[in-house]
Amino acid sequence: QVQLVESGGGLVQPGGSLRLSCVASVNIFSIYNMGWYRQAPGNERELVAYITGSGATNYVDSVKGRFTISKDNAKNMLYLQMNSLKPEDTAVYYCNTAPRGKLSWGQGTQVTVSS
């Protein structure tokens, strides 16, 4: 069973930046489309960015121009660079296959944007 472990979250002021990381227990990033999801309290989990096996990227409108998804297939790593963070970006962030999370969900990493 593939395990996904997210890290890199934290507390940041509005306008700040964070870089999230996701490591997989097996090499899947060159095979599957992978995405970053987030879930805020009381909300459903939403896909905010994904990257295809060939490296094409796509973003939800609310994060376009601020977030950048990337990956390192050799290291089994997926990244999300988040700039110009807003309070509404506050959520637990997860990685999984896209557009639907088919793998077991990791514990996620908490991102809190607050002054």
Contacts in CASP RR format, 6 or more apart in sequence:
PFRMAT RR
TARGET T0000
AUTHOR 0000-0000-0000
METHOD contacts of the structure
MODEL  1
QVQLVESGGGLVQPGGSLRLSCVASVNIFSIYNMGWYRQAPGNERELVAY
ITGSGATNYVDSVKGRFTISKDNAKNMLYLQMNSLKPEDTAVYYCNTAPR
GKLSWGQGTQVTVSS
1 104 0 8 1.000
2 24 0 8 1.000
2 25 0 8 1.000
2 26 0 8 1.000
2 28 0 8 1.000
2 103 0 8 1.000
2 104 0 8 1.000
3 24 0 8 1.000
3 25 0 8 1.000
3 104 0 8 1.000
3 106 0 8 1.000
4 22 0 8 1.000
4 23 0 8 1.000
4 24 0 8 1.000
4 25 0 8 1.000
4 94 0 8 1.000
4 95 0 8 1.000
4 96 0 8 1.000
4 103 0 8 1.000
4 104 0 8 1.000
4 105 0 8 1.000
4 106 0 8 1.000
5 22 0 8 1.000
5 23 0 8 1.000
5 106 0 8 1.000
5 107 0 8 1.000
6 20 0 8 1.000
6 21 0 8 1.000
6 22 0 8 1.000
6 93 0 8 1.000
6 94 0 8 1.000
6 95 0 8 1.000
6 106 0 8 1.000
6 107 0 8 1.000
6 108 0 8 1.000
6 109 0 8 1.000
7 20 0 8 1.000
7 21 0 8 1.000
7 22 0 8 1.000
7 23 0 8 1.000
7 109 0 8 1.000
8 18 0 8 1.000
8 19 0 8 1.000
8 20 0 8 1.000
8 21 0 8 1.000
8 109 0 8 1.000
9 18 0 8 1.000
9 20 0 8 1.000
9 93 0 8 1.000
9 109 0 8 1.000
9 110 0 8 1.000
9 111 0 8 1.000
10 18 0 8 1.000
10 109 0 8 1.000
10 110 0 8 1.000
10 111 0 8 1.000
10 112 0 8 1.000
11 112 0 8 1.000
11 114 0 8 1.000
12 18 0 8 1.000
12 85 0 8 1.000
12 111 0 8 1.000
12 112 0 8 1.000
12 113 0 8 1.000
13 113 0 8 1.000
13 114 0 8 1.000
13 115 0 8 1.000
14 85 0 8 1.000
14 86 0 8 1.000
14 87 0 8 1.000
14 113 0 8 1.000
14 114 0 8 1.000
14 115 0 8 1.000
15 83 0 8 1.000
15 84 0 8 1.000
15 85 0 8 1.000
15 86 0 8 1.000
15 113 0 8 1.000
16 83 0 8 1.000
16 84 0 8 1.000
16 85 0 8 1.000
16 113 0 8 1.000
17 81 0 8 1.000
17 82 0 8 1.000
17 83 0 8 1.000
17 84 0 8 1.000
17 85 0 8 1.000
18 82 0 8 1.000
18 85 0 8 1.000
18 111 0 8 1.000
19 79 0 8 1.000
19 80 0 8 1.000
19 81 0 8 1.000
19 82 0 8 1.000
20 36 0 8 1.000
20 79 0 8 1.000
20 80 0 8 1.000
20 82 0 8 1.000
20 93 0 8 1.000
20 109 0 8 1.000
20 111 0 8 1.000
21 77 0 8 1.000
21 78 0 8 1.000
21 79 0 8 1.000
22 34 0 8 1.000
22 36 0 8 1.000
22 77 0 8 1.000
22 78 0 8 1.000
22 79 0 8 1.000
22 80 0 8 1.000
22 95 0 8 1.000
23 75 0 8 1.000
23 76 0 8 1.000
23 77 0 8 1.000
23 78 0 8 1.000
24 76 0 8 1.000
24 78 0 8 1.000
25 76 0 8 1.000
26 76 0 8 1.000
27 73 0 8 1.000
27 76 0 8 1.000
28 34 0 8 1.000
28 76 0 8 1.000
28 97 0 8 1.000
28 103 0 8 1.000
29 53 0 8 1.000
29 71 0 8 1.000
29 72 0 8 1.000
29 73 0 8 1.000
29 76 0 8 1.000
29 77 0 8 1.000
29 78 0 8 1.000
30 53 0 8 1.000
30 73 0 8 1.000
31 53 0 8 1.000
32 53 0 8 1.000
32 97 0 8 1.000
32 98 0 8 1.000
33 50 0 8 1.000
33 51 0 8 1.000
33 52 0 8 1.000
33 53 0 8 1.000
33 97 0 8 1.000
33 98 0 8 1.000
33 99 0 8 1.000
34 50 0 8 1.000
34 51 0 8 1.000
34 53 0 8 1.000
34 71 0 8 1.000
34 78 0 8 1.000
34 95 0 8 1.000
34 96 0 8 1.000
34 97 0 8 1.000
34 98 0 8 1.000
35 47 0 8 1.000
35 49 0 8 1.000
35 50 0 8 1.000
35 51 0 8 1.000
35 69 0 8 1.000
35 78 0 8 1.000
35 95 0 8 1.000
35 96 0 8 1.000
35 97 0 8 1.000
35 98 0 8 1.000
36 47 0 8 1.000
36 48 0 8 1.000
36 49 0 8 1.000
36 50 0 8 1.000
36 67 0 8 1.000
36 69 0 8 1.000
36 78 0 8 1.000
36 80 0 8 1.000
36 93 0 8 1.000
36 94 0 8 1.000
36 95 0 8 1.000
37 45 0 8 1.000
37 46 0 8 1.000
37 47 0 8 1.000
37 48 0 8 1.000
37 93 0 8 1.000
37 94 0 8 1.000
37 95 0 8 1.000
37 96 0 8 1.000
37 101 0 8 1.000
38 45 0 8 1.000
38 46 0 8 1.000
38 48 0 8 1.000
38 89 0 8 1.000
38 91 0 8 1.000
38 92 0 8 1.000
38 93 0 8 1.000
38 94 0 8 1.000
38 111 0 8 1.000
39 45 0 8 1.000
39 46 0 8 1.000
39 91 0 8 1.000
39 92 0 8 1.000
39 94 0 8 1.000
40 88 0 8 1.000
40 90 0 8 1.000
40 91 0 8 1.000
40 92 0 8 1.000
43 91 0 8 1.000
45 94 0 8 1.000
46 60 0 8 1.000
47 60 0 8 1.000
47 98 0 8 1.000
47 99 0 8 1.000
48 59 0 8 1.000
48 60 0 8 1.000
48 62 0 8 1.000
48 63 0 8 1.000
48 67 0 8 1.000
49 57 0 8 1.000
49 58 0 8 1.000
49 59 0 8 1.000
49 60 0 8 1.000
49 63 0 8 1.000
49 67 0 8 1.000
49 69 0 8 1.000
49 80 0 8 1.000
50 57 0 8 1.000
50 58 0 8 1.000
50 69 0 8 1.000
50 98 0 8 1.000
50 99 0 8 1.000
51 57 0 8 1.000
51 58 0 8 1.000
51 69 0 8 1.000
51 70 0 8 1.000
51 71 0 8 1.000
51 78 0 8 1.000
55 71 0 8 1.000
57 68 0 8 1.000
57 69 0 8 1.000
59 65 0 8 1.000
59 67 0 8 1.000
59 69 0 8 1.000
62 88 0 8 1.000
63 82 0 8 1.000
63 89 0 8 1.000
66 82 0 8 1.000
66 83 0 8 1.000
66 84 0 8 1.000
66 85 0 8 1.000
67 80 0 8 1.000
67 81 0 8 1.000
67 82 0 8 1.000
67 83 0 8 1.000
68 80 0 8 1.000
68 81 0 8 1.000
68 83 0 8 1.000
69 78 0 8 1.000
69 79 0 8 1.000
69 80 0 8 1.000
69 81 0 8 1.000
70 78 0 8 1.000
70 79 0 8 1.000
70 81 0 8 1.000
71 77 0 8 1.000
71 78 0 8 1.000
71 79 0 8 1.000
72 79 0 8 1.000
78 95 0 8 1.000
80 93 0 8 1.000
82 89 0 8 1.000
82 111 0 8 1.000
85 111 0 8 1.000
85 113 0 8 1.000
86 113 0 8 1.000
87 113 0 8 1.000
87 114 0 8 1.000
88 113 0 8 1.000
89 111 0 8 1.000
89 113 0 8 1.000
90 111 0 8 1.000
90 112 0 8 1.000
90 113 0 8 1.000
90 114 0 8 1.000
91 110 0 8 1.000
91 111 0 8 1.000
92 108 0 8 1.000
92 109 0 8 1.000
92 110 0 8 1.000
92 111 0 8 1.000
93 108 0 8 1.000
93 109 0 8 1.000
93 110 0 8 1.000
93 111 0 8 1.000
94 105 0 8 1.000
94 106 0 8 1.000
94 108 0 8 1.000
94 109 0 8 1.000
96 102 0 8 1.000
96 103 0 8 1.000
96 105 0 8 1.000
97 103 0 8 1.000
END
